[in-house]
Amino acid sequence: MNRLKGVIDLHIHSAPDVRQRKLDDLELMEAAVQREVRAVVIKSHHVPTVDRAALVNRIKEEKYGDSSDFQMFGGIALNRFTGGINPWAVETALKLGGKIVWMPTNTSENHCRKEGKEHFVSITKNGKILEELKTVFRLIHDFDAVLETGHISPKECFLVAEAARDAGVRKIVVTHPEFHIVGMSLEDQKRIVSDYHVLLERVYAQPIGKGVYKKNLADNAAAMKEIGCEHFIAATDSGQMQNPEWYHTIAEYIDYLYEYGFSQEEIDLMTKGNPGTMLGIKQENQHGEEYI
């Protein structure tokens, strides 16, 4: 049985990047096609990834034709390197086919303050969402893209979710709420799901300092059981040299969920249905019913 067939991973770091990565874009594509993966999203903290994904898809099509339905997607993270809260950069990325807009990640105010760094990107002023961010939300709505919360604080996640919903954004994902930099409590995860109908993206592992990574699988599975699989996306956030190759991390993740007691249907929902809905990809569950 090919346990990765049809899987969609919304969060992978690949090369080229300013950090060394386990796989480059083409190696990632080859690994995904070989395993019949449906789609991946490549993410960078520093540059938009949309044009890279488009070139990979062109190469995949020329090499494999109709024998593979794999697609690679990209997006943009609103860090210092892309101009911060920059509606022009967002509009350009979305016009090129970008699917995800991440709020600031490693240069967010929350991340930088927790690590004692300066020159961060703020998303609020005097406790209110920036006007430029409201424009970003309208663009995300107009292009039916996905808003991910990046590395902002739990309080900011609630502000963003409310303002984005007010702007008509339909697809909101809280990025790795278990990551210690984000640090969203389980109670807040329950509340943001209940109040704003967002999805929670729980990832394979997180950095804990000095190049060491901690697996999140046990915490993720417990949260999924308590809150409900329908509210989750299982992603890897993989690509670091310290962690296994992406295809090993997602396979280990799926195996862990099986061993924890999740059904095939529940795992498919978190690895195919929910992420597919975010990307607008129609897939069928084991009963032949479409997720969207």
ChimeraX commands (.cxc) that place a marker at each C-alpha (Angstrom):
marker #1 position 0.00,0.00,0.00 radius 0.5
marker #1 position 1.27,3.45,-0.96 radius 0.5
marker #1 position 0.43,5.47,2.14 radius 0.5
marker #1 position 1.54,8.76,0.50 radius 0.5
marker #1 position -0.71,8.50,-2.55 radius 0.5
marker #1 position -2.89,11.61,-2.76 radius 0.5
marker #1 position -1.24,13.35,0.20 radius 0.5
marker #1 position -1.03,17.17,0.20 radius 0.5
marker #1 position 1.60,18.91,2.34 radius 0.5
marker #1 position 1.14,22.68,2.76 radius 0.5
marker #1 position 4.49,23.40,4.43 radius 0.5
marker #1 position 7.88,22.32,3.05 radius 0.5
marker #1 position 11.17,24.24,2.96 radius 0.5
marker #1 position 13.28,23.41,-0.09 radius 0.5
marker #1 position 16.34,24.79,-1.87 radius 0.5
marker #1 position 17.36,27.24,-3.19 radius 0.5
marker #1 position 17.34,29.01,0.16 radius 0.5
marker #1 position 19.68,31.06,2.30 radius 0.5
marker #1 position 19.89,28.01,4.57 radius 0.5
marker #1 position 21.01,24.62,3.39 radius 0.5
marker #1 position 18.00,22.40,2.76 radius 0.5
marker #1 position 17.60,18.65,2.53 radius 0.5
marker #1 position 16.06,18.67,-0.97 radius 0.5
marker #1 position 15.91,21.22,-3.75 radius 0.5
marker #1 position 12.68,21.97,-5.64 radius 0.5
marker #1 position 13.35,19.43,-8.40 radius 0.5
marker #1 position 14.38,16.68,-5.99 radius 0.5
marker #1 position 11.20,17.34,-4.04 radius 0.5
marker #1 position 9.13,17.06,-7.20 radius 0.5
marker #1 position 10.78,13.78,-8.20 radius 0.5
marker #1 position 10.23,12.31,-4.73 radius 0.5
marker #1 position 6.58,13.40,-4.77 radius 0.5
marker #1 position 5.87,12.05,-8.27 radius 0.5
marker #1 position 7.50,8.72,-7.39 radius 0.5
marker #1 position 5.19,8.37,-4.36 radius 0.5
marker #1 position 2.04,9.63,-6.15 radius 0.5
marker #1 position 1.74,12.63,-3.82 radius 0.5
marker #1 position -0.96,15.02,-5.03 radius 0.5
marker #1 position 0.55,18.38,-4.11 radius 0.5
marker #1 position 3.03,20.27,-1.96 radius 0.5
marker #1 position 3.52,23.92,-1.08 radius 0.5
marker #1 position 7.09,25.20,-0.89 radius 0.5
marker #1 position 7.71,27.94,1.64 radius 0.5
marker #1 position 10.53,30.42,2.16 radius 0.5
marker #1 position 10.96,32.96,4.93 radius 0.5
marker #1 position 12.89,35.17,2.52 radius 0.5
marker #1 position 11.47,35.11,-1.02 radius 0.5
marker #1 position 8.21,34.34,-2.82 radius 0.5
marker #1 position 8.15,30.74,-4.06 radius 0.5
marker #1 position 5.44,31.03,-6.71 radius 0.5
marker #1 position 7.67,31.37,-9.78 radius 0.5
marker #1 position 9.85,28.45,-8.65 radius 0.5
marker #1 position 6.79,26.24,-8.31 radius 0.5
marker #1 position 5.56,27.22,-11.78 radius 0.5
marker #1 position 8.87,26.20,-13.38 radius 0.5
marker #1 position 8.89,22.88,-11.52 radius 0.5
marker #1 position 5.36,22.15,-12.75 radius 0.5
marker #1 position 6.45,22.88,-16.31 radius 0.5
marker #1 position 9.36,20.45,-15.99 radius 0.5
marker #1 position 7.11,17.84,-14.40 radius 0.5
marker #1 position 4.60,18.14,-17.23 radius 0.5
marker #1 position 7.27,17.81,-19.93 radius 0.5
marker #1 position 8.83,14.80,-18.21 radius 0.5
marker #1 position 5.76,12.91,-16.98 radius 0.5
marker #1 position 2.80,14.26,-18.96 radius 0.5
marker #1 position -0.55,12.85,-17.89 radius 0.5
marker #1 position 1.03,10.00,-15.93 radius 0.5
marker #1 position 1.25,12.23,-12.82 radius 0.5
marker #1 position -1.24,14.74,-11.41 radius 0.5
marker #1 position 1.30,16.16,-8.94 radius 0.5
marker #1 position 1.36,19.94,-8.51 radius 0.5
marker #1 position 3.74,22.22,-6.65 radius 0.5
marker #1 position 2.43,25.51,-5.27 radius 0.5
marker #1 position 4.07,28.56,-3.73 radius 0.5
marker #1 position 3.25,31.65,-1.75 radius 0.5
marker #1 position 4.74,34.62,0.04 radius 0.5
marker #1 position 5.70,35.30,3.66 radius 0.5
marker #1 position 5.38,38.93,4.72 radius 0.5
marker #1 position 8.79,39.30,6.32 radius 0.5
marker #1 position 11.31,42.14,6.08 radius 0.5
marker #1 position 12.81,40.55,2.98 radius 0.5
marker #1 position 9.62,40.99,0.94 radius 0.5
marker #1 position 8.83,44.44,2.29 radius 0.5
marker #1 position 6.82,43.42,5.35 radius 0.5
marker #1 position 3.10,44.12,5.07 radius 0.5
marker #1 position 3.40,44.83,1.37 radius 0.5
marker #1 position 0.14,44.65,-0.63 radius 0.5
marker #1 position 2.00,45.13,-3.92 radius 0.5
marker #1 position 4.17,42.08,-3.31 radius 0.5
marker #1 position 1.10,40.08,-2.26 radius 0.5
marker #1 position -0.85,41.08,-5.36 radius 0.5
marker #1 position 2.07,40.13,-7.60 radius 0.5
marker #1 position 2.49,36.72,-5.93 radius 0.5
marker #1 position -1.23,35.98,-6.20 radius 0.5
marker #1 position -1.38,37.06,-9.85 radius 0.5
marker #1 position 1.44,34.60,-10.54 radius 0.5
marker #1 position -0.65,31.81,-9.01 radius 0.5
marker #1 position 0.36,31.99,-5.35 radius 0.5
marker #1 position -1.89,30.03,-3.01 radius 0.5
marker #1 position -0.74,31.01,0.49 radius 0.5
marker #1 position 0.06,34.32,2.17 radius 0.5
marker #1 position 1.85,33.87,5.47 radius 0.5
marker #1 position 1.82,36.57,8.08 radius 0.5
marker #1 position 5.37,37.49,9.21 radius 0.5
marker #1 position 7.35,34.47,10.34 radius 0.5
marker #1 position 10.95,34.78,11.55 radius 0.5
marker #1 position 10.82,38.59,11.44 radius 0.5
marker #1 position 7.42,38.93,13.11 radius 0.5
marker #1 position 7.33,41.16,16.16 radius 0.5
marker #1 position 6.38,38.20,18.32 radius 0.5
marker #1 position 9.27,36.05,17.08 radius 0.5
marker #1 position 11.86,38.82,17.31 radius 0.5
marker #1 position 10.85,39.96,20.78 radius 0.5
marker #1 position 11.01,36.40,22.09 radius 0.5
marker #1 position 14.52,36.02,20.67 radius 0.5
marker #1 position 15.73,39.50,21.59 radius 0.5
marker #1 position 16.03,40.70,17.99 radius 0.5
marker #1 position 15.24,44.07,16.42 radius 0.5
marker #1 position 13.96,45.24,13.03 radius 0.5
marker #1 position 10.75,43.25,13.17 radius 0.5
marker #1 position 7.55,43.51,11.15 radius 0.5
marker #1 position 4.51,44.64,13.13 radius 0.5
marker #1 position 0.98,43.81,12.05 radius 0.5
marker #1 position -0.74,46.16,14.49 radius 0.5
marker #1 position -0.52,49.77,15.63 radius 0.5
marker #1 position -2.06,50.86,18.91 radius 0.5
marker #1 position -3.64,47.44,19.21 radius 0.5
marker #1 position -5.38,47.59,15.84 radius 0.5
marker #1 position -4.67,45.83,12.55 radius 0.5
marker #1 position -2.64,47.93,10.10 radius 0.5
marker #1 position -4.55,49.45,7.19 radius 0.5
marker #1 position -2.10,47.83,4.75 radius 0.5
marker #1 position -3.00,44.45,6.21 radius 0.5
marker #1 position -6.68,45.08,5.50 radius 0.5
marker #1 position -5.70,45.56,1.85 radius 0.5
marker #1 position -3.80,42.26,1.99 radius 0.5
marker #1 position -6.89,40.53,3.35 radius 0.5
marker #1 position -9.01,41.90,0.49 radius 0.5
marker #1 position -6.48,40.55,-2.01 radius 0.5
marker #1 position -6.50,37.13,-0.36 radius 0.5
marker #1 position -10.29,37.15,-0.58 radius 0.5
marker #1 position -10.34,38.26,-4.22 radius 0.5
marker #1 position -7.91,35.52,-5.28 radius 0.5
marker #1 position -9.47,32.86,-3.04 radius 0.5
marker #1 position -6.05,32.27,-1.47 radius 0.5
marker #1 position -5.13,30.97,1.97 radius 0.5
marker #1 position -4.17,33.16,4.91 radius 0.5
marker #1 position -1.69,31.52,7.28 radius 0.5
marker #1 position -0.77,33.17,10.57 radius 0.5
marker #1 position 3.00,32.58,10.50 radius 0.5
marker #1 position 4.84,33.24,13.74 radius 0.5
marker #1 position 2.59,35.92,15.23 radius 0.5
marker #1 position 1.37,35.67,18.82 radius 0.5
marker #1 position -1.87,33.97,19.93 radius 0.5
marker #1 position -3.43,37.36,20.66 radius 0.5
marker #1 position -2.50,38.55,17.19 radius 0.5
marker #1 position -3.92,35.36,15.67 radius 0.5
marker #1 position -7.33,36.26,17.07 radius 0.5
marker #1 position -7.06,39.84,15.78 radius 0.5
marker #1 position -6.03,38.60,12.34 radius 0.5
marker #1 position -8.77,35.97,12.20 radius 0.5
marker #1 position -11.45,38.50,13.04 radius 0.5
marker #1 position -10.22,41.17,10.60 radius 0.5
marker #1 position -9.73,38.61,7.84 radius 0.5
marker #1 position -13.22,37.16,8.30 radius 0.5
marker #1 position -14.61,40.72,8.21 radius 0.5
marker #1 position -12.82,41.14,4.86 radius 0.5
marker #1 position -14.42,37.97,3.53 radius 0.5
marker #1 position -11.39,35.69,3.70 radius 0.5
marker #1 position -12.70,32.14,3.54 radius 0.5
marker #1 position -9.52,30.13,4.15 radius 0.5
marker #1 position -7.57,30.75,7.36 radius 0.5
marker #1 position -4.96,28.42,8.84 radius 0.5
marker #1 position -3.19,28.88,12.18 radius 0.5
marker #1 position 0.43,27.96,11.47 radius 0.5
marker #1 position 1.95,25.44,13.91 radius 0.5
marker #1 position 0.22,26.72,17.07 radius 0.5
marker #1 position 2.30,24.19,19.04 radius 0.5
marker #1 position 5.59,25.91,18.03 radius 0.5
marker #1 position 7.03,27.44,21.20 radius 0.5
marker #1 position 7.46,30.82,19.49 radius 0.5
marker #1 position 3.72,30.92,18.73 radius 0.5
marker #1 position 2.83,29.19,21.97 radius 0.5
marker #1 position -0.94,28.96,21.58 radius 0.5
marker #1 position -2.57,27.06,24.43 radius 0.5
marker #1 position -4.92,24.20,23.72 radius 0.5
marker #1 position -7.78,26.26,25.14 radius 0.5
marker #1 position -7.00,29.10,22.72 radius 0.5
marker #1 position -6.82,26.61,19.86 radius 0.5
marker #1 position -10.28,25.38,20.79 radius 0.5
marker #1 position -11.57,28.94,21.03 radius 0.5
marker #1 position -10.16,30.19,17.72 radius 0.5
marker #1 position -11.57,27.13,15.94 radius 0.5
marker #1 position -14.97,27.68,17.54 radius 0.5
marker #1 position -15.09,31.46,17.05 radius 0.5
marker #1 position -13.58,31.79,13.56 radius 0.5
marker #1 position -13.78,28.30,11.98 radius 0.5
marker #1 position -10.08,28.23,11.13 radius 0.5
marker #1 position -7.93,25.17,10.57 radius 0.5
marker #1 position -4.97,24.31,12.78 radius 0.5
marker #1 position -1.79,23.22,11.01 radius 0.5
marker #1 position 0.24,20.92,13.25 radius 0.5
marker #1 position 3.71,20.03,12.00 radius 0.5
marker #1 position 6.24,17.22,12.36 radius 0.5
marker #1 position 8.92,18.92,14.49 radius 0.5
marker #1 position 10.10,22.26,15.84 radius 0.5
marker #1 position 13.49,23.80,16.67 radius 0.5
marker #1 position 14.32,24.06,20.37 radius 0.5
marker #1 position 17.77,25.66,20.07 radius 0.5
marker #1 position 21.37,24.79,19.14 radius 0.5
marker #1 position 20.25,22.99,16.00 radius 0.5
marker #1 position 18.11,20.49,17.87 radius 0.5
marker #1 position 14.56,19.64,16.81 radius 0.5
marker #1 position 11.77,18.19,18.94 radius 0.5
marker #1 position 9.12,15.96,17.39 radius 0.5
marker #1 position 5.57,17.22,17.88 radius 0.5
marker #1 position 3.77,13.99,16.98 radius 0.5
marker #1 position 2.55,12.99,20.45 radius 0.5
marker #1 position 1.27,16.50,21.25 radius 0.5
marker #1 position -0.31,16.79,17.81 radius 0.5
marker #1 position -2.17,13.50,18.08 radius 0.5
marker #1 position -3.49,14.36,21.55 radius 0.5
marker #1 position -4.75,17.76,20.33 radius 0.5
marker #1 position -6.38,16.20,17.28 radius 0.5
marker #1 position -8.23,13.71,19.47 radius 0.5
marker #1 position -9.43,16.41,21.85 radius 0.5
marker #1 position -10.47,19.08,19.35 radius 0.5
marker #1 position -11.48,16.88,16.40 radius 0.5
marker #1 position -9.75,15.90,13.17 radius 0.5
marker #1 position -12.06,18.05,11.07 radius 0.5
marker #1 position -10.23,21.12,12.39 radius 0.5
marker #1 position -6.67,20.03,11.52 radius 0.5
marker #1 position -4.12,19.89,8.76 radius 0.5
marker #1 position -1.15,17.56,9.19 radius 0.5
marker #1 position 1.93,19.13,7.55 radius 0.5
marker #1 position 5.64,18.57,7.97 radius 0.5
marker #1 position 7.43,21.98,7.97 radius 0.5
marker #1 position 10.31,19.80,6.80 radius 0.5
marker #1 position 13.50,20.47,4.86 radius 0.5
marker #1 position 15.98,21.11,7.66 radius 0.5
marker #1 position 19.30,19.28,7.48 radius 0.5
marker #1 position 18.75,18.04,11.06 radius 0.5
marker #1 position 15.51,16.25,10.13 radius 0.5
marker #1 position 14.85,13.33,7.76 radius 0.5
marker #1 position 13.92,13.91,4.12 radius 0.5
marker #1 position 10.41,15.23,3.64 radius 0.5
marker #1 position 8.99,11.92,2.40 radius 0.5
marker #1 position 10.26,10.15,5.52 radius 0.5
marker #1 position 8.76,12.79,7.85 radius 0.5
marker #1 position 5.29,12.65,6.32 radius 0.5
marker #1 position 5.35,8.84,6.28 radius 0.5
marker #1 position 6.40,8.74,9.94 radius 0.5
marker #1 position 3.68,11.26,10.79 radius 0.5
marker #1 position 1.00,9.14,9.10 radius 0.5
marker #1 position 2.28,5.96,10.73 radius 0.5
marker #1 position 2.19,7.62,14.14 radius 0.5
marker #1 position -1.43,8.70,13.65 radius 0.5
marker #1 position -2.37,5.13,12.68 radius 0.5
marker #1 position -0.64,3.75,15.76 radius 0.5
marker #1 position -2.37,6.35,17.94 radius 0.5
marker #1 position -5.72,5.00,16.82 radius 0.5
marker #1 position -6.88,7.35,14.08 radius 0.5
marker #1 position -8.90,5.82,11.26 radius 0.5
marker #1 position -7.93,5.93,7.59 radius 0.5
marker #1 position -10.76,8.38,7.00 radius 0.5
marker #1 position -9.55,10.72,9.76 radius 0.5
marker #1 position -5.96,10.64,8.52 radius 0.5
marker #1 position -7.08,11.24,4.94 radius 0.5
marker #1 position -9.10,14.24,6.07 radius 0.5
marker #1 position -6.04,15.85,7.71 radius 0.5
marker #1 position -3.53,14.94,4.99 radius 0.5
marker #1 position -5.70,15.16,1.85 radius 0.5
marker #1 position -9.18,16.60,2.41 radius 0.5
marker #1 position -8.52,19.69,4.51 radius 0.5
marker #1 position -5.30,20.77,2.74 radius 0.5
marker #1 position -6.94,20.02,-0.60 radius 0.5
marker #1 position -9.84,22.29,0.30 radius 0.5
marker #1 position -7.38,25.08,1.06 radius 0.5
marker #1 position -5.74,24.71,-2.37 radius 0.5
marker #1 position -8.99,24.17,-4.26 radius 0.5
marker #1 position -8.07,20.60,-5.16 radius 0.5
marker #1 position -11.02,18.23,-5.37 radius 0.5
marker #1 position -10.36,14.76,-4.01 radius 0.5
marker #1 position -12.56,11.86,-2.98 radius 0.5
marker #1 position -12.53,10.07,0.34 radius 0.5
marker #1 position -12.57,6.30,0.68 radius 0.5
marker #1 position -16.34,6.31,0.10 radius 0.5
marker #1 position -15.99,8.09,-3.24 radius 0.5
marker #1 position -17.34,11.36,-1.84 radius 0.5
marker #1 position -15.67,14.68,-2.63 radius 0.5
marker #1 position -14.11,16.58,0.27 radius 0.5
marker #1 position -15.18,19.88,-1.32 radius 0.5
marker link #1:1,2 radius 0.2
marker link #1:2,3 radius 0.2
marker link #1:3,4 radius 0.2
marker link #1:4,5 radius 0.2
marker link #1:5,6 radius 0.2
marker link #1:6,7 radius 0.2
marker link #1:7,8 radius 0.2
marker link #1:8,9 radius 0.2
marker link #1:9,10 radius 0.2
marker link #1:10,11 radius 0.2
marker link #1:11,12 radius 0.2
marker link #1:12,13 radius 0.2
marker link #1:13,14 radius 0.2
marker link #1:14,15 radius 0.2
marker link #1:15,16 radius 0.2
marker link #1:16,17 radius 0.2
marker link #1:17,18 radius 0.2
marker link #1:18,19 radius 0.2
marker link #1:19,20 radius 0.2
marker link #1:20,21 radius 0.2
marker link #1:21,22 radius 0.2
marker link #1:22,23 radius 0.2
marker link #1:23,24 radius 0.2
marker link #1:24,25 radius 0.2
marker link #1:25,26 radius 0.2
marker link #1:26,27 radius 0.2
marker link #1:27,28 radius 0.2
marker link #1:28,29 radius 0.2
marker link #1:29,30 radius 0.2
marker link #1:30,31 radius 0.2
marker link #1:31,32 radius 0.2
marker link #1:32,33 radius 0.2
marker link #1:33,34 radius 0.2
marker link #1:34,35 radius 0.2
marker link #1:35,36 radius 0.2
marker link #1:36,37 radius 0.2
marker link #1:37,38 radius 0.2
marker link #1:38,39 radius 0.2
marker link #1:39,40 radius 0.2
marker link #1:40,41 radius 0.2
marker link #1:41,42 radius 0.2
marker link #1:42,43 radius 0.2
marker link #1:43,44 radius 0.2
marker link #1:44,45 radius 0.2
marker link #1:45,46 radius 0.2
marker link #1:46,47 radius 0.2
marker link #1:47,48 radius 0.2
marker link #1:48,49 radius 0.2
marker link #1:49,50 radius 0.2
marker link #1:50,51 radius 0.2
marker link #1:51,52 radius 0.2
marker link #1:52,53 radius 0.2
marker link #1:53,54 radius 0.2
marker link #1:54,55 radius 0.2
marker link #1:55,56 radius 0.2
marker link #1:56,57 radius 0.2
marker link #1:57,58 radius 0.2
marker link #1:58,59 radius 0.2
marker link #1:59,60 radius 0.2
marker link #1:60,61 radius 0.2
marker link #1:61,62 radius 0.2
marker link #1:62,63 radius 0.2
marker link #1:63,64 radius 0.2
marker link #1:64,65 radius 0.2
marker link #1:65,66 radius 0.2
marker link #1:66,67 radius 0.2
marker link #1:67,68 radius 0.2
marker link #1:68,69 radius 0.2
marker link #1:69,70 radius 0.2
marker link #1:70,71 radius 0.2
marker link #1:71,72 radius 0.2
marker link #1:72,73 radius 0.2
marker link #1:73,74 radius 0.2
marker link #1:74,75 radius 0.2
marker link #1:75,76 radius 0.2
marker link #1:76,77 radius 0.2
marker link #1:77,78 radius 0.2
marker link #1:78,79 radius 0.2
marker link #1:79,80 radius 0.2
marker link #1:80,81 radius 0.2
marker link #1:81,82 radius 0.2
marker link #1:82,83 radius 0.2
marker link #1:83,84 radius 0.2
marker link #1:84,85 radius 0.2
marker link #1:85,86 radius 0.2
marker link #1:86,87 radius 0.2
marker link #1:87,88 radius 0.2
marker link #1:88,89 radius 0.2
marker link #1:89,90 radius 0.2
marker link #1:90,91 radius 0.2
marker link #1:91,92 radius 0.2
marker link #1:92,93 radius 0.2
marker link #1:93,94 radius 0.2
marker link #1:94,95 radius 0.2
marker link #1:95,96 radius 0.2
marker link #1:96,97 radius 0.2
marker link #1:97,98 radius 0.2
marker link #1:98,99 radius 0.2
marker link #1:99,100 radius 0.2
marker link #1:100,101 radius 0.2
marker link #1:101,102 radius 0.2
marker link #1:102,103 radius 0.2
marker link #1:103,104 radius 0.2
marker link #1:104,105 radius 0.2
marker link #1:105,106 radius 0.2
marker link #1:106,107 radius 0.2
marker link #1:107,108 radius 0.2
marker link #1:108,109 radius 0.2
marker link #1:109,110 radius 0.2
marker link #1:110,111 radius 0.2
marker link #1:111,112 radius 0.2
marker link #1:112,113 radius 0.2
marker link #1:113,114 radius 0.2
marker link #1:114,115 radius 0.2
marker link #1:115,116 radius 0.2
marker link #1:116,117 radius 0.2
marker link #1:117,118 radius 0.2
marker link #1:118,119 radius 0.2
marker link #1:119,120 radius 0.2
marker link #1:120,121 radius 0.2
marker link #1:121,122 radius 0.2
marker link #1:122,123 radius 0.2
marker link #1:123,124 radius 0.2
marker link #1:124,125 radius 0.2
marker link #1:125,126 radius 0.2
marker link #1:126,127 radius 0.2
marker link #1:127,128 radius 0.2
marker link #1:128,129 radius 0.2
marker link #1:129,130 radius 0.2
marker link #1:130,131 radius 0.2
marker link #1:131,132 radius 0.2
marker link #1:132,133 radius 0.2
marker link #1:133,134 radius 0.2
marker link #1:134,135 radius 0.2
marker link #1:135,136 radius 0.2
marker link #1:136,137 radius 0.2
marker link #1:137,138 radius 0.2
marker link #1:138,139 radius 0.2
marker link #1:139,140 radius 0.2
marker link #1:140,141 radius 0.2
marker link #1:141,142 radius 0.2
marker link #1:142,143 radius 0.2
marker link #1:143,144 radius 0.2
marker link #1:144,145 radius 0.2
marker link #1:145,146 radius 0.2
marker link #1:146,147 radius 0.2
marker link #1:147,148 radius 0.2
marker link #1:148,149 radius 0.2
marker link #1:149,150 radius 0.2
marker link #1:150,151 radius 0.2
marker link #1:151,152 radius 0.2
marker link #1:152,153 radius 0.2
marker link #1:153,154 radius 0.2
marker link #1:154,155 radius 0.2
marker link #1:155,156 radius 0.2
marker link #1:156,157 radius 0.2
marker link #1:157,158 radius 0.2
marker link #1:158,159 radius 0.2
marker link #1:159,160 radius 0.2
marker link #1:160,161 radius 0.2
marker link #1:161,162 radius 0.2
marker link #1:162,163 radius 0.2
marker link #1:163,164 radius 0.2
marker link #1:164,165 radius 0.2
marker link #1:165,166 radius 0.2
marker link #1:166,167 radius 0.2
marker link #1:167,168 radius 0.2
marker link #1:168,169 radius 0.2
marker link #1:169,170 radius 0.2
marker link #1:170,171 radius 0.2
marker link #1:171,172 radius 0.2
marker link #1:172,173 radius 0.2
marker link #1:173,174 radius 0.2
marker link #1:174,175 radius 0.2
marker link #1:175,176 radius 0.2
marker link #1:176,177 radius 0.2
marker link #1:177,178 radius 0.2
marker link #1:178,179 radius 0.2
marker link #1:179,180 radius 0.2
marker link #1:180,181 radius 0.2
marker link #1:181,182 radius 0.2
marker link #1:182,183 radius 0.2
marker link #1:183,184 radius 0.2
marker link #1:184,185 radius 0.2
marker link #1:185,186 radius 0.2
marker link #1:186,187 radius 0.2
marker link #1:187,188 radius 0.2
marker link #1:188,189 radius 0.2
marker link #1:189,190 radius 0.2
marker link #1:190,191 radius 0.2
marker link #1:191,192 radius 0.2
marker link #1:192,193 radius 0.2
marker link #1:193,194 radius 0.2
marker link #1:194,195 radius 0.2
marker link #1:195,196 radius 0.2
marker link #1:196,197 radius 0.2
marker link #1:197,198 radius 0.2
marker link #1:198,199 radius 0.2
marker link #1:199,200 radius 0.2
marker link #1:200,201 radius 0.2
marker link #1:201,202 radius 0.2
marker link #1:202,203 radius 0.2
marker link #1:203,204 radius 0.2
marker link #1:204,205 radius 0.2
marker link #1:205,206 radius 0.2
marker link #1:206,207 radius 0.2
marker link #1:207,208 radius 0.2
marker link #1:208,209 radius 0.2
marker link #1:209,210 radius 0.2
marker link #1:210,211 radius 0.2
marker link #1:211,212 radius 0.2
marker link #1:212,213 radius 0.2
marker link #1:213,214 radius 0.2
marker link #1:214,215 radius 0.2
marker link #1:215,216 radius 0.2
marker link #1:216,217 radius 0.2
marker link #1:217,218 radius 0.2
marker link #1:218,219 radius 0.2
marker link #1:219,220 radius 0.2
marker link #1:220,221 radius 0.2
marker link #1:221,222 radius 0.2
marker link #1:222,223 radius 0.2
marker link #1:223,224 radius 0.2
marker link #1:224,225 radius 0.2
marker link #1:225,226 radius 0.2
marker link #1:226,227 radius 0.2
marker link #1:227,228 radius 0.2
marker link #1:228,229 radius 0.2
marker link #1:229,230 radius 0.2
marker link #1:230,231 radius 0.2
marker link #1:231,232 radius 0.2
marker link #1:232,233 radius 0.2
marker link #1:233,234 radius 0.2
marker link #1:234,235 radius 0.2
marker link #1:235,236 radius 0.2
marker link #1:236,237 radius 0.2
marker link #1:237,238 radius 0.2
marker link #1:238,239 radius 0.2
marker link #1:239,240 radius 0.2
marker link #1:240,241 radius 0.2
marker link #1:241,242 radius 0.2
marker link #1:242,243 radius 0.2
marker link #1:243,244 radius 0.2
marker link #1:244,245 radius 0.2
marker link #1:245,246 radius 0.2
marker link #1:246,247 radius 0.2
marker link #1:247,248 radius 0.2
marker link #1:248,249 radius 0.2
marker link #1:249,250 radius 0.2
marker link #1:250,251 radius 0.2
marker link #1:251,252 radius 0.2
marker link #1:252,253 radius 0.2
marker link #1:253,254 radius 0.2
marker link #1:254,255 radius 0.2
marker link #1:255,256 radius 0.2
marker link #1:256,257 radius 0.2
marker link #1:257,258 radius 0.2
marker link #1:258,259 radius 0.2
marker link #1:259,260 radius 0.2
marker link #1:260,261 radius 0.2
marker link #1:261,262 radius 0.2
marker link #1:262,263 radius 0.2
marker link #1:263,264 radius 0.2
marker link #1:264,265 radius 0.2
marker link #1:265,266 radius 0.2
marker link #1:266,267 radius 0.2
marker link #1:267,268 radius 0.2
marker link #1:268,269 radius 0.2
marker link #1:269,270 radius 0.2
marker link #1:270,271 radius 0.2
marker link #1:271,272 radius 0.2
marker link #1:272,273 radius 0.2
marker link #1:273,274 radius 0.2
marker link #1:274,275 radius 0.2
marker link #1:275,276 radius 0.2
marker link #1:276,277 radius 0.2
marker link #1:277,278 radius 0.2
marker link #1:278,279 radius 0.2
marker link #1:279,280 radius 0.2
marker link #1:280,281 radius 0.2
marker link #1:281,282 radius 0.2
marker link #1:282,283 radius 0.2
marker link #1:283,284 radius 0.2
marker link #1:284,285 radius 0.2
marker link #1:285,286 radius 0.2
marker link #1:286,287 radius 0.2
marker link #1:287,288 radius 0.2
marker link #1:288,289 radius 0.2
marker link #1:289,290 radius 0.2
marker link #1:290,291 radius 0.2
marker link #1:291,292 radius 0.2
view
